[in-house]
Amino acid sequence: MPFRYFVKQLLLPPGILLLLLALGWWLRRTRPRLAGLCFALGLGGFWLMSLPIVVQWSANALERVPPLTREEWATLGQRADAIVVLGSGRERGDPAWGADQPTGIGLERQRYAARLAKASGLPVLTSGGLHYGTPPSEARLMADSMLDDFGVTVRWQEGLSRTTWENAQMSASMLLPQGIKRVVLVTQAVHMPRAVWSFQKAGFEVVPAPVGFLGGDNARPLGGWMPEFKSIWQSGQLMNEAVGQVGYSLFYR
């Protein structure tokens, strides 16, 4: 896991862009033209990543699964047997809470899953293993939060998975033996195509329930052509997902 983490951080933006800038600085005297190209690519990459309009365009290309309509919420009990919520990491040791907490993205997923559970009556499984290698698992954090914050009791906790593929495989080992083959899958809209593919490979029929769409109107001044820091983080998430989709298609067949 540490090796995969370091490779991922170095080869995806902003890591690769920082490496280009460092390489440009190193070559500035011996190879000025190549150094100039490295600076142009590094700075240009950061500029593109900082634009809300680029986030919007990129998300539109990746968010290929439409949202559920509000009318569909109450009918999910006829189409599925359970709701599966995927983890998204954790916030470490917030002093306000005195303990680790789900991320903002995780809370967004939990809130949506709680609404779906209340509307449909379906039981819920949370999926996510240890983050930073220490307990409790993401599944446990989400289960506690869903009960305390949204009033929904989680029936199953899958607390060993580290990747989307493992989310699917380990959820299958818990649910399929109980005859649960149809699941409502809750995750970010950009992550949904890869998540659906993984869960279908694990043997599930999937009803996608994407949340957190980034491809709508960015509602920024000048149409989103002014740089903003938040967009750099969002662009990095979109790039990570694009690479993940390609990687899964190559390595998990």
C-alpha angles and dihedrals in degrees: 000000000000091000092049090047094052094045091049093049093049099044099043126064132305090023095055091047092053089049090053091051091048090049090050091053091049093050097040094108104030099039107017096169093050089044089053091051091050091050091048093050093045097047093038091052092052091048093051092046090052095058118098090208090060089050089051094049093045093048091050089057094049104035096080099151117082121227124257115259119239088245090060095057096080093045096055090095088067093050103041144027101216145004119242119199117195121219124238105194128272143266109246120237103326104197090216089066100027090225144056116289137196116267122257089258090050091052090050090055092045093050091052093045090050091053091049092047093051092047096046105028091230120150119245135231121193117206128199136101136216116322117205085006096277132106146285101065123233087248090058093047091051093046092051092047094047090055098041099038104029106022096239122131113217113223099196134029119197101193106168108068123107102179138035090257090054090045087061099041095047094043087053091053089057102039108032095062087056091054094254105140103147118069138176104225119210120195140116116306092240091051095046101088092056092042093050091048091051094048093047089052087052090058104264133131103226133211103192117222104181122186136178100049115193098182099082126098105307090217091212127140114269090019094289098303094123114090120246131180096233090061091061090061093044092048089052091053091050092049091049090053094048090053090044092055091052092045094050092050089054102041105030110052 
